[in-house]
Amino acid sequence: MCLDCGCAELNEDHGDLRHLTLDSIRSAAQASEITIDEAMKNITDGLRQAQQASGKTGSGPAATD
C-alpha cells in the first residue's frame, strides 16, 4: 500500500511523491546496497526506536514482527 495511508496498494503514490511506496523502499535498498528485506527490517527497527523515544513503546504495528 502507499505504505503510509493504508490503501492496500503497494505502489500507489496518489499523485504525491511524498507517499512511501514499495518502489521507494526498493530504491532505498538499492542505494544502501542491501536487500529489500534488510531495508524493511531496518525501517521497522527505526520506527520501533522512534516509538520508544516518544514514549509509545509496545503499541501499533511497528511494535510487532
Buried (B, 14 or more C-beta within 10 A) or exposed (E): BBBEEEEEBEEBBEEEEEBBBBEBBBEBBEEEEBEBEEBBEBBBEEBBEEBEEEEEEEEEEBBEE
